[in-house]
């Protein structure tokens, strides 16, 4: 078995007869020796491999160009040069796969737009290799956060007949042939009814929270929204906890604790991966993350937020009025200019929020909350759910929702209803926040956006 380069670079003593493998980043030759910089994807750092001309396999060195894959057997020794503590003296080297001159990732700068067009190769770059290692570790941290707090992980359906948000921006799932020209009925389709890709696992998650207590989902969600912004994608991952016997206060507490926990994870446990984003993407990244991790979040009502924005004197592109949704520019101004910290805004007008949110006693607002962070805006959206049967039914009627379609959801209010709350966190927006990346297409392996479904 090969030893990962991340372990070799972290070694505390020399080693005899080890095996390593990876892709060549660079090769330089002298009369007596060749030097390979080898990376296997396990970390940001490269392993320098020294090969003399008599080493078995050295005759293949001319083919070991940038992008080629090789395996090496040899000794790990203290490096004679600067820049690394250890290097490998090859006793045997083997060419595994060549990379011709048209290999697109040569040692030069590449634009994000170009790299998105070769998303199958961009993980081999330093920046995107670090990005997707961070994504992997943050995924694990999400699960650990909930498991340590006795939440149960629930798999909610990808194919659904329910529109959680009520916006109708859903991808249809069908086996009917759209080119047949024949009149098509849902009864003739695979599920014998309209079916779609899920926009959220929340409603199904609520049913399990009303049985198991605290649950969470973490999986892909889909929006057929024709949006071309840097923050929206047609396929993305959502983290959605639901908690029985919980109110809006507890919901906000959990969301803020989760953001802090994941920020600390990004700061402390990335094996140097975060450093490349500090150097090339956002020079103030670490300072911003450390501030978020060590300071309390601001909390204010939607009404207060609107008043502050109206009194700011700032000329926003979008209007600021009570009853309108806050836009990204409003959210970022609150976090970056006014409070200079993350902000949780709560109690929104009922007219701009979905049917499932609990109506406040003023009958004008619902127990909604959005957690906003600098650089991104909204990163978490949640609420206390409406647990009162008669109020829920009135909300559904106001939103023109069919009792027949949502009868299963109403049952949770008929049989032992309890106060409960939850939220959704866009995983990609979290990754944008902790890395400083400005486009959601650069934090997801294969982006799905309007007009783009490559790979």
C-alpha positions as CSV (number, residue, x, y, z in Angstrom):
1,X,0.0,0.0,0.0
2,X,1.2,3.5,-0.8
3,X,1.8,6.0,1.9
4,X,-0.2,9.3,1.4
5,X,2.0,12.3,0.8
6,X,0.3,14.2,3.6
7,X,1.7,11.6,6.0
8,X,5.1,11.6,4.5
9,X,5.4,15.4,4.8
10,X,4.3,15.2,8.4
11,X,6.8,12.4,9.3
12,X,8.9,12.7,12.4
13,X,11.7,10.4,11.3
14,X,13.3,9.0,8.1
15,X,11.8,5.8,6.6
16,X,13.2,3.0,4.5
17,X,11.5,1.3,1.5
18,X,8.3,3.3,1.3
19,X,5.9,3.5,-1.7
20,X,4.3,6.8,-2.9
21,X,2.3,7.7,-6.0
22,X,0.7,10.7,-7.5
23,X,0.6,13.2,-10.4
24,X,3.6,15.2,-11.6
25,X,3.3,18.9,-11.0
26,X,6.8,19.8,-12.3
27,X,10.0,18.1,-13.4
28,X,13.4,19.6,-13.6
29,X,16.5,17.8,-14.8
30,X,20.3,18.1,-14.2
31,X,23.1,16.0,-15.6
32,X,23.0,13.5,-12.8
33,X,19.5,13.8,-11.3
34,X,15.9,14.6,-12.1
35,X,13.6,16.2,-9.5
36,X,9.8,15.4,-9.6
37,X,7.3,17.4,-7.6
38,X,4.6,14.9,-6.8
39,X,1.1,15.5,-5.5
40,X,-1.5,12.8,-4.7
41,X,-4.4,15.0,-3.7
42,X,-4.2,14.2,0.0
43,X,-2.9,17.6,0.9
44,X,-1.8,20.9,-0.6
45,X,1.9,20.1,-0.4
46,X,4.1,18.3,-2.9
47,X,6.7,15.6,-2.3
48,X,10.0,16.2,-4.0
49,X,11.4,12.9,-5.5
50,X,15.1,12.7,-6.5
51,X,15.8,10.2,-9.2
52,X,19.3,9.5,-10.5
53,X,19.9,8.4,-14.1
54,X,20.6,4.8,-13.0
55,X,17.4,4.3,-11.1
56,X,15.2,1.5,-12.6
57,X,12.5,3.2,-14.6
58,X,14.5,6.4,-15.1
59,X,14.5,5.8,-18.8
60,X,10.9,6.9,-18.8
61,X,11.7,10.3,-17.3
62,X,11.1,12.2,-20.5
63,X,7.5,11.1,-20.4
64,X,7.0,12.1,-16.8
65,X,5.8,15.6,-17.6
66,X,3.2,17.7,-15.9
67,X,0.0,15.8,-15.4
68,X,1.6,12.3,-15.8
69,X,1.0,9.8,-13.0
70,X,3.9,7.8,-11.5
71,X,4.6,5.5,-8.6
72,X,7.9,5.6,-6.6
73,X,9.6,3.3,-4.2
74,X,12.5,4.6,-2.1
75,X,13.7,6.2,1.1
76,X,12.3,9.2,3.0
77,X,15.2,11.4,4.0
78,X,15.7,14.9,5.4
79,X,15.7,17.4,2.6
80,X,18.9,19.0,1.6
81,X,17.1,22.0,0.1
82,X,14.7,24.6,1.5
83,X,11.0,24.6,1.3
84,X,10.4,21.1,2.7
85,X,11.5,19.0,5.6
86,X,11.5,15.7,3.8
87,X,12.2,14.4,0.3
88,X,12.3,11.0,-1.3
89,X,15.3,9.3,-2.8
90,X,13.9,6.9,-5.5
91,X,15.1,3.3,-5.7
92,X,12.6,2.6,-8.4
93,X,10.2,4.7,-10.4
94,X,7.4,3.6,-12.7
95,X,5.4,5.6,-15.2
96,X,1.6,4.8,-14.8
97,X,0.0,7.3,-17.2
98,X,1.3,9.9,-19.6
99,X,0.0,13.4,-20.1
100,X,0.7,14.8,-23.6
101,X,1.5,18.5,-24.3
102,X,-2.1,19.4,-24.6
103,X,-2.7,18.7,-20.9
104,X,-4.6,21.9,-20.0
105,X,-3.2,22.4,-16.5
106,X,0.3,23.6,-17.2
107,X,2.2,25.7,-14.7
108,X,0.5,29.0,-15.3
109,X,-2.5,30.9,-14.1
110,X,-6.0,29.8,-15.1
111,X,-9.2,31.8,-14.9
112,X,-12.1,30.4,-12.9
113,X,-14.2,30.5,-16.0
114,X,-11.8,28.3,-17.9
115,X,-11.5,25.9,-15.0
116,X,-15.3,25.5,-14.8
117,X,-15.2,24.3,-18.4
118,X,-12.9,21.5,-17.4
119,X,-14.5,20.7,-14.0
120,X,-13.3,17.1,-14.4
121,X,-9.7,18.2,-14.2
122,X,-9.8,21.3,-12.0
123,X,-9.5,19.3,-8.7
124,X,-5.9,18.7,-9.7
125,X,-5.1,22.4,-9.2
126,X,-3.9,23.7,-5.9
127,X,-6.9,26.0,-5.3
128,X,-9.6,23.5,-6.2
129,X,-7.9,20.6,-4.6
130,X,-7.9,22.5,-1.4
131,X,-11.5,23.6,-2.0
132,X,-12.9,20.1,-2.3
133,X,-10.8,18.7,0.6
134,X,-12.4,21.5,2.7
135,X,-15.8,20.5,1.4
136,X,-15.2,16.9,2.5
137,X,-14.1,17.9,5.9
138,X,-16.9,20.4,6.4
139,X,-19.4,17.7,5.4
140,X,-18.0,15.5,8.2
141,X,-18.1,18.4,10.6
142,X,-21.8,18.9,9.9
143,X,-22.6,15.3,10.8
144,X,-20.4,15.5,13.9
145,X,-22.1,18.7,15.1
146,X,-25.5,17.0,15.0
147,X,-24.5,13.5,16.2
148,X,-22.8,15.0,19.3
149,X,-26.1,16.7,20.1
150,X,-28.2,13.6,19.8
151,X,-29.8,14.4,16.5
152,X,-30.9,11.5,14.2
153,X,-29.8,11.6,10.6
154,X,-32.9,11.1,8.3
155,X,-32.9,10.5,4.5
156,X,-35.7,12.4,3.1
157,X,-36.9,11.7,-0.5
158,X,-35.3,13.2,-3.6
159,X,-38.5,12.6,-5.6
160,X,-41.5,14.3,-4.0
161,X,-45.1,15.3,-4.7
162,X,-44.9,18.2,-2.3
163,X,-43.7,21.8,-2.9
164,X,-42.3,22.9,0.4
165,X,-41.7,26.5,-0.5
166,X,-44.9,26.9,-2.6
167,X,-43.0,28.8,-5.2
168,X,-43.6,26.2,-8.0
169,X,-39.9,26.4,-9.2
170,X,-39.5,22.6,-9.3
171,X,-38.1,20.1,-11.8
172,X,-40.6,17.6,-13.0
173,X,-39.8,13.9,-12.9
174,X,-41.6,12.0,-15.6
175,X,-41.3,9.0,-17.9
176,X,-43.7,10.4,-20.5
177,X,-42.3,11.2,-23.9
178,X,-42.6,14.9,-24.5
179,X,-42.2,14.4,-28.3
180,X,-45.0,12.0,-28.7
181,X,-47.6,14.6,-29.6
182,X,-50.2,12.7,-27.7
183,X,-52.3,14.3,-24.9
184,X,-50.5,13.4,-21.6
185,X,-52.1,12.8,-18.2
186,X,-50.5,12.5,-14.9
187,X,-52.4,9.3,-14.4
188,X,-50.4,7.7,-17.2
189,X,-47.0,8.7,-15.7
190,X,-44.8,6.5,-13.6
191,X,-46.1,7.7,-10.2
192,X,-49.6,8.3,-11.5
193,X,-49.4,11.9,-10.2
194,X,-47.2,15.0,-10.6
195,X,-43.7,14.3,-9.2
196,X,-40.8,16.6,-8.9
197,X,-37.2,16.8,-7.6
198,X,-37.3,18.1,-4.0
199,X,-36.7,21.7,-3.1
200,X,-36.4,20.8,0.6
201,X,-36.7,17.8,2.9
202,X,-38.3,20.0,5.6
203,X,-41.9,18.8,5.5
204,X,-40.8,15.1,5.6
205,X,-38.3,16.0,8.3
206,X,-41.0,17.5,10.5
207,X,-42.8,14.2,10.6
208,X,-39.8,12.5,11.9
209,X,-39.1,15.3,14.4
210,X,-42.6,14.6,15.7
211,X,-41.6,11.0,16.4
212,X,-37.8,11.0,17.1
213,X,-37.4,14.4,18.7
214,X,-34.4,16.0,17.0
215,X,-33.5,15.1,13.4
216,X,-31.5,16.5,10.5
217,X,-31.2,15.9,6.8
218,X,-28.2,16.7,4.6
219,X,-28.6,16.1,0.9
220,X,-29.1,17.5,-2.5
221,X,-32.0,19.8,-3.4
222,X,-33.1,21.3,-6.6
223,X,-34.6,24.6,-7.8
224,X,-35.8,25.3,-11.3
225,X,-35.2,29.0,-10.9
226,X,-33.8,30.8,-13.9
227,X,-31.3,32.7,-11.8
228,X,-27.8,33.5,-13.1
229,X,-26.4,35.1,-9.9
230,X,-23.1,34.0,-8.3
231,X,-25.1,32.7,-5.2
232,X,-27.7,30.4,-6.9
233,X,-27.5,27.0,-8.4
234,X,-30.1,24.6,-9.8
235,X,-28.7,21.7,-7.7
236,X,-27.2,22.3,-4.3
237,X,-26.9,20.7,-0.9
238,X,-29.0,21.6,2.2
239,X,-28.5,21.0,5.9
240,X,-32.0,20.9,7.5
241,X,-32.5,20.2,11.2
242,X,-35.9,19.9,12.8
243,X,-36.5,20.0,16.6
244,X,-39.5,18.9,18.5
245,X,-40.4,20.9,21.7
246,X,-38.5,23.9,20.4
247,X,-39.4,27.5,19.7
248,X,-37.9,30.4,17.6
249,X,-35.3,31.2,20.3
250,X,-34.0,27.7,20.4
251,X,-33.9,27.7,16.6
252,X,-31.8,30.8,16.5
253,X,-29.5,29.5,19.2
254,X,-28.8,26.3,17.2
255,X,-28.3,28.0,13.9
256,X,-25.8,30.5,15.5
257,X,-24.0,27.7,17.3
258,X,-23.7,25.7,14.1
259,X,-22.2,28.5,12.1
260,X,-19.7,29.2,14.9
261,X,-18.8,25.5,15.1
262,X,-18.2,25.1,11.4
263,X,-16.2,28.3,11.2
264,X,-13.9,27.0,14.0
265,X,-13.6,23.7,12.0
266,X,-12.5,25.7,9.0
267,X,-9.9,27.6,11.0
268,X,-8.4,24.8,12.9
269,X,-8.4,21.5,11.0
270,X,-7.6,22.1,7.3
271,X,-4.0,21.0,7.2
272,X,-3.0,24.3,5.5
273,X,-5.7,24.2,2.9
274,X,-7.3,27.4,4.1
275,X,-3.9,29.3,3.6
276,X,-4.2,29.2,-0.2
277,X,-7.6,31.1,0.1
278,X,-6.0,33.6,2.4
279,X,-3.2,34.2,-0.1
280,X,-5.1,34.2,-3.4
281,X,-8.8,34.8,-2.7
282,X,-9.4,36.9,0.4
283,X,-6.4,38.2,2.4
284,X,-8.7,39.2,5.3
285,X,-10.3,35.8,5.4
286,X,-8.8,34.4,8.6
287,X,-9.3,37.7,10.5
288,X,-13.0,37.7,9.5
289,X,-13.5,34.1,10.4
290,X,-11.8,34.5,13.8
291,X,-14.0,37.5,14.5
292,X,-17.2,35.5,13.7
293,X,-15.9,32.6,15.9
294,X,-15.2,34.8,18.9
295,X,-18.0,37.4,19.0
296,X,-21.8,37.1,19.6
297,X,-24.2,37.6,16.7
298,X,-26.5,40.5,16.5
299,X,-30.3,39.9,16.6
300,X,-33.0,42.2,15.5
301,X,-36.5,42.1,14.1
302,X,-37.3,42.5,10.5
303,X,-39.1,45.7,11.4
304,X,-36.0,47.1,13.0
305,X,-33.8,46.0,10.1
306,X,-36.1,47.8,7.6
307,X,-35.9,51.0,9.8
308,X,-32.1,50.9,10.0
309,X,-31.8,50.4,6.2
310,X,-34.2,53.2,5.5
311,X,-32.3,55.6,7.8
312,X,-28.9,54.5,6.4
313,X,-28.8,57.1,3.6
314,X,-27.5,54.4,1.3
315,X,-28.8,54.3,-2.3
316,X,-29.7,50.7,-2.7
317,X,-30.5,49.2,-6.1
318,X,-33.6,47.5,-4.6
319,X,-36.2,49.4,-2.6
320,X,-36.4,49.0,1.2
321,X,-40.0,48.9,2.3
322,X,-41.9,47.0,5.0
323,X,-43.5,43.9,3.4
324,X,-40.7,43.4,0.8
325,X,-38.0,40.7,1.1
326,X,-34.5,41.9,2.0
327,X,-32.2,41.6,-0.9
328,X,-28.5,40.5,-0.8
329,X,-27.3,44.1,-0.9
330,X,-29.4,44.9,2.2
331,X,-28.3,41.8,4.0
332,X,-24.6,42.5,3.3
333,X,-24.9,46.2,4.3
334,X,-26.3,45.1,7.7
335,X,-23.5,42.6,8.3
336,X,-20.6,44.4,6.7
337,X,-21.3,48.1,7.2
338,X,-23.7,48.6,10.1
339,X,-23.2,45.8,12.6
340,X,-19.9,44.4,11.2
341,X,-20.8,40.9,12.3
342,X,-23.3,38.2,11.5
343,X,-26.9,39.2,12.1
344,X,-30.0,37.2,12.8
345,X,-33.2,38.8,11.6
346,X,-36.5,37.5,12.9
347,X,-40.3,38.0,12.8
348,X,-41.0,38.6,9.1
349,X,-44.3,39.7,7.6
350,X,-46.5,36.7,7.0
351,X,-47.2,37.7,3.4
352,X,-43.6,37.0,2.3
353,X,-43.1,33.7,4.0
354,X,-44.4,30.1,3.4
355,X,-47.5,28.6,4.9
356,X,-45.8,26.4,7.5
357,X,-44.4,29.2,9.7
358,X,-46.0,30.0,13.0
359,X,-48.2,33.1,13.2
360,X,-47.2,35.5,15.9
361,X,-49.8,37.0,18.3
362,X,-49.8,40.2,16.3
363,X,-51.2,38.2,13.4
364,X,-49.0,40.3,11.1
365,X,-45.7,38.5,11.4
366,X,-44.5,34.9,11.5
367,X,-41.7,33.3,13.6
368,X,-39.2,33.3,10.7
369,X,-35.5,33.9,11.1
370,X,-32.7,34.5,8.6
371,X,-29.0,34.3,9.6
372,X,-26.9,36.7,7.6
373,X,-23.1,36.7,7.3
374,X,-20.6,39.2,5.8
375,X,-19.7,38.5,2.2
376,X,-22.7,36.3,1.5
377,X,-25.9,37.6,3.1
378,X,-28.4,34.9,4.0
379,X,-26.8,31.6,4.9
380,X,-29.6,30.1,7.1
381,X,-33.3,30.4,6.9
382,X,-35.7,28.9,9.4
383,X,-38.7,29.3,11.6
384,X,-40.8,27.9,14.4
385,X,-43.4,25.8,12.6
386,X,-47.1,26.3,12.9
387,X,-48.3,23.5,15.3
388,X,-51.9,24.7,15.8
389,X,-54.2,22.7,13.5
390,X,-56.8,25.4,12.8
391,X,-54.1,28.1,12.1
392,X,-52.2,25.8,9.8
393,X,-55.4,25.0,7.9
394,X,-56.1,28.7,7.5
395,X,-52.5,29.3,6.2
396,X,-52.9,26.5,3.7
397,X,-56.2,27.9,2.4
398,X,-54.6,31.4,2.1
399,X,-51.8,29.8,0.0
400,X,-54.2,27.7,-2.1
401,X,-52.8,24.4,-1.0
402,X,-54.8,21.2,-1.4
403,X,-55.7,19.4,1.9
404,X,-55.8,16.2,-0.1
405,X,-52.2,16.6,-1.2
406,X,-51.0,17.7,2.3
407,X,-53.2,15.5,4.4
408,X,-50.2,13.5,5.7
409,X,-48.6,16.8,6.9
410,X,-51.7,17.9,8.6
411,X,-51.9,14.6,10.5
412,X,-48.8,15.7,12.6
413,X,-51.0,18.5,13.9
414,X,-54.0,16.2,14.6
415,X,-52.2,13.6,16.5
416,X,-50.1,14.8,19.4
417,X,-49.0,18.1,17.9
418,X,-46.0,19.8,19.6
419,X,-44.2,23.1,19.2
420,X,-41.3,22.5,16.9
421,X,-38.7,24.5,14.8
422,X,-36.0,24.1,12.2
423,X,-33.9,25.7,9.6
424,X,-32.1,25.2,6.3
425,X,-28.5,26.0,5.6
426,X,-27.2,26.1,2.1
427,X,-24.0,24.1,2.3
428,X,-22.4,25.8,-0.7
429,X,-23.1,29.2,0.8
430,X,-21.3,28.1,4.0
431,X,-18.4,27.0,1.9
432,X,-18.3,30.3,0.1
433,X,-18.2,32.1,3.5
434,X,-15.4,30.0,5.0
435,X,-13.2,30.1,1.8
436,X,-14.0,33.6,0.5
437,X,-14.9,32.2,-2.9
438,X,-17.3,34.5,-4.7
439,X,-19.1,32.1,-7.0
440,X,-21.2,29.1,-6.0
441,X,-19.9,27.4,-9.2
442,X,-16.5,27.2,-7.6
443,X,-17.5,25.4,-4.4
444,X,-19.5,22.5,-5.9
445,X,-17.8,19.8,-7.9
446,X,-20.1,19.9,-11.0
447,X,-22.2,23.0,-11.1
448,X,-25.8,22.8,-12.4
449,X,-27.0,26.2,-13.4
450,X,-29.5,27.5,-16.1
451,X,-28.1,26.3,-19.5
452,X,-25.3,24.3,-17.9
453,X,-25.5,20.6,-17.3
454,X,-22.1,19.3,-18.5
455,X,-20.5,16.1,-17.3
